[in-house]
Amino acid sequence: MNVIRAQVTDVADAAPLFAAYREFYGEPYDLEASGTFLTDRLTHDESIVLLARGDDGSAVGFTQIYPIFSSTQLTRVWLLNDLFVDPAARGTGAVDALLDAAAALAKDAGVTAIELATAHTNLRAQAVYDRNGYVLDEVFRTYERPID
């Protein structure tokens, strides 16, 4: 499994995975909007997109990471916001390769932690995160306020 840091030229390969990820979380599958969003993030250096490629070079998984800061720790942290592996490529090691690549990049960048969230019902993802050394936060509860 080969994991690369995606550039704008890789958006055509990443966008279908991003659209499928959004669909998994209840949004409509929209390839054009997904491609535009990724292009904007990469063009403005607002996120890091990692792309997993199978042995044949096809894109089989991706993750999108947003650099943020921890005020309490006074350090840089990363928010691993999106992670998706094509169902046909699950069980091939793509998810572990993506998480390992993210951790290696984070270490090189001086990041002290990678944070992520998943649906309470997504037990498969929770098992993946547990297996890869992520620890469930038992101190903080996350809230969100929609802005109309």
N, C-alpha and C positions, 0 to 999 in steps of 0.2 A: 504494500500500500504506500503510495507516494502522496505526501501532503505538501502543498505549496501555499505560500501567501499570495492570495489572488490580487491581481491588478485589474484595472478597468477592462483590459482586453480579455479577461476571464469571465466577465459578467454573463455572457451568453451561456456559459456552462453552469454558472452558479444560480442564475435566475430560476430555472425550472425547479431546482431543489428548494430554493427560498419560497417559491410559490406553493410548493407542496407542503412545506413546513407551516406556512400561514394557513393553508387549507386544513391541516391537522388540528390547528387551534381554532377552527370555526370561521375563518375568513374565506371569501371566495378565491378560487384559483385564478390569479391574474398575473400572467407572465409579463406583460408590458409594465405594469405598475411595479412589480417585483424587480425587474431589471432597472427601471428608472431609480428606484430607491437605493439599490446597491451601487449604481453608478454615482449617484449623488454622495453617498457616504464615502466611497473610495476617492472620488475627485476632490472632496474637501478634507480628506484625511481624518474623517470622523469615526471610522471603525476599521477594524482589522478583520478581514475575511480569509479564512483558511479553507482550502478546497482539497478534498481527498479524491485521488484518481486511482482507479483500478489498474490492473496489469495491462489492460488494453488502452489506457489513457483516458477512458471516459470518467466524467465526474460522477462520483457515487455518494458524496456527502460533503457537508459544509458546516462551518460554524462562523458566527459573527460576534465579535468582541468589541465592547466599548470601553476605552480607557476612562477611568474616573478616579476620584481621590477619597480617602478616608480621613475625615477631619479628626476623629478620635485617635486614630493611629498615626496621623500626620505622614501618611504614605500614599503611594500610588497603588491602586487596585484595578482589576479589570472585571467588567461585567460580561460574562459569557451569556449573551442574551438569546442567541439562536443556535440550535444544533439539530441537524437532520441528516439521516442516512436513508437513501433510497431503500424501500422495503426489499428489493431484490438483492441488495448488497449487505443486508443485516446478517451478522454472524461471520463476516469476513475480516473483522478487525478494524474496519474503517472508523468506528466511533472511538476506539481506544487510540488509534493513530492520531485522530483529530485532537483528542484531549491531551495526549502526550505532547503534540506539537505546540498546543496552546501553552502548556506548562513550561516547556523549554523556552518559548519566546518570552513568556512572562519573567522567567528567571533572568534571561539576558537583558531585559528592560528594567530590572530592579523593582519589579512588582512584588508586593508582599502577599497577595492573595488573589484568587479568582473566585468571584461570587457568581451564583447562578440560581435560577428558580425553575420549577416545572410544576405542571398541574398536579394537584393532590391525587388524581386518579391515574397518573402516568407511572405506574409501578415499574414498568420495564426501564424507563429512564432513571428512576430512583435507584434501581439495582445497579445500573451502569455507573452512576455517580458514586455510590457506595464503594463499588469495586475499584474505582479510580482514585480513592482517597479523599473525596469530598465529604464533609461532615455537616449534618443537619444543624442549622443554627437554632439553639434552644434558648437564646437570650432575647433576640429581637423578632418581632412580628412585623411583616411587611404590609403596608396599607397603600392604597392608590386612590387618588381623587380624580375622577374624570373632569376635564375642563371642556365645557360646552362651547 
